Amino acid sequence: SITAIERRAKYLLVHTDAGSAVLHLGMSGSLRVLGENTVPGKHDHYDWQLDSGRVLRFTDPRRFGSLLWQPPGTTHELLARLGPEPLGDAFDGDMLWRLAQGRSAPVKTFIMDQAVVVGVGNIYAAEALFAAGIHPRRRAGAVSRMRYAMLADAIKRILRYAIDRGGTTLRDFISPDGVPGYFEQELFVYGRAGEPCRNCGTPIRSITLGQRSTFYCARCQH
């Protein structure tokens, strides 16, 4: 039987007496509690049978998700490699600065590395770097300790605010109650290439870093 469900980074851990399922929802996956006679659809991949007779169903239309198994008393290797949660006490500017020493990777790539810190995706990395005034191409090892303190604070502040606003709705995302997120309406740089910077009016630029679209203001970020 299911004893608990918790989150670690982008993974959901479904704990049972026999071990834990390590679930990644991918781009459009979902978990839904459905009636016991609900016929599986084309994109439904796994059911947990609940004591009530209903099922907890994993649906993944785009097949970017995954379902792995973790025996009792063990930690899956994917989880063991993860950095701290961005809203936890272990994550701060000093931690980022220490890990960045000697690194030549762009700072945006660095903060999106799940071994450094989890949960800072493409949108929030761009927004946090803008808030901290750091150019996304700047070498991670060249960012000052003070700037990393500003960046860590920006990451925490932006993530908390985005959560309060229901997240960032792109394409087919909705929250469990069917309501879209509204943070997208307040983005400063992400997805705004060619539009004026909300701070200085300079057109927002777009480049590619680590095969991801990156947005920034050339005047506000150095």
Helices and strands as residue ranges (DSSP letters): E 2-8, E 11-16, E 19-24, E 30-34, E 44-49, E 55-59, E 66-70, H 77-80, H 93-100, H 107-111, H 122-132, G 140-142, H 145-164, G 183-186, E 205-209, E 212-216
